[in-house]
Amino acid sequence: METTETFESLVRTEFAPVGTFLNTASNGLLPTRAVTALYDAALLRAQGQPLTALWEDVEACRAAYARLAGVPVERVALGASVAAHGGVLAASLPSGAEVLTAEDDFASVPNPFHVRGDLKVRAVPVERLAESVRPGTALVAVSAAQSADGRVADLPALREAARTHGARTYVDFSQAAGWLPMDAGEWDFTASVAYKWLLGPHGVAFLVVPEDFGGLDPLLAGWVAGERPWDSCYGPVTELAHSARRFDLSPALSCYPALRRSLELIEELGVPAIHAHDTALADRYRAGLAALGHEALPAPGSAIVSVPGLGSRQPELGRAGIEVSDRAGNLRASFHLYNTEADVDHLLDALSG
């Protein structure tokens, strides 16, 4: 774990002041090293240079995410969106299978199961998810942290309930990967986008599958899903990759050099240190809200704080240089490694005025 001094100096080096940006739950800021890599990748295309280095970045990102997720790299597939990964998972279920979801979860999680049309999709409050698993539940699908209000699912309880009833599990870490320590090996399937807390560009999403692939068929497989991709360009792929790479989609190559540098920064800082930093700021904000007579929605231990009834103030805060979100009428602030106590106090001062 980095010392506080090293943590702060690294952050100061990588992020120029941009006002009060408290909106990582929508999209994270790109560190300087990622911006430089993105520019260099664009130059390769502009100058007609070989793109070999970009393919190396793809595999470096796969390996870095595997380390963050705590799984072997062979279990990590690359794509473009959580919804696409969820669609492959939904397609693997038999007709009539029950899928248990959290009420009002982000649409990318439940929607692939709804559009099947022949699955029994049941939604309950996220706090009741574990107790709602029952015999016959085929899959439980939930975000580790809820987008609208930051509530963190009771993942240990959910894991035990699923094991008790023989249900499989699918956890979306899009609002958690990068600040909340995760062990993807505890779940059958996990996914995450890269453009939020992982500080990458849009266009990359990770999928972690079991070693035996969990019954998934690579329905979206193209040439990159072959065991020897460059020998799989024409005609049907005769030999799929022996790893989770069989579920890869053709990568948005220019994204990966930048993401590689962002993942390197997260590893240098350490997720435990980022978690401590982010949640301390969120707690400071909650305390300040209470002093102003506002009550945040309960989300203990989360880096995301939402206040009901204040979402309408988002435009005026934006004009004041404070970037937050209006989500379902809630004023949502999200705190990450580049934020400071001064950012928290700036938002609180604006809300008190």
Salt bridges, closest charged atoms under 4 A:
GLU14 OE2 - ARG33 NE 2.69
ASP57 OD1 - ARG260 NH1 2.73
ASP57 OD1 - ARG261 NH1 3.26
GLU59 OE1 - ARG62 NE 2.86
GLU98 OE2 - ARG122 NH2 3.08
GLU98 OE1 - ARG134 NH2 2.39
ASP118 OD1 - ARG116 NE 2.80
GLU127 OE2 - ARG151 NH1 2.84
GLU131 OE2 - ARG128 NE 3.47
ASP149 OD2 - ARG151 NE 2.93
GLU160 OE2 - ARG159 NE 3.74
GLU160 OE2 - ARG163 NH1 3.44
GLU186 OE1 - ARG159 NE 3.36
GLU186 OE1 - ARG163 NH2 3.23
GLU227 OE1 - HIS242 ND1 3.80
ASP231 OD2 - ARG228 NE 3.91
GLU239 OE1 - ARG228 NH2 2.87
GLU239 OE2 - HIS242 NE2 2.68
ASP248 OD2 - ARG62 NH2 2.69
GLU264 OE2 - ARG260 NE 3.69
GLU267 OE2 - ARG67 NE 2.85
GLU268 OE2 - ARG33 NH1 2.91
ASP278 OD2 - HIS336 ND1 2.67
ASP283 OD1 - ARG286 NH1 2.99
GLU316 OE2 - ARG313 NH2 3.13
GLU341 OE1 - ARG284 NH1 3.50
ASP345 OD2 - ARG284 NH2 2.96
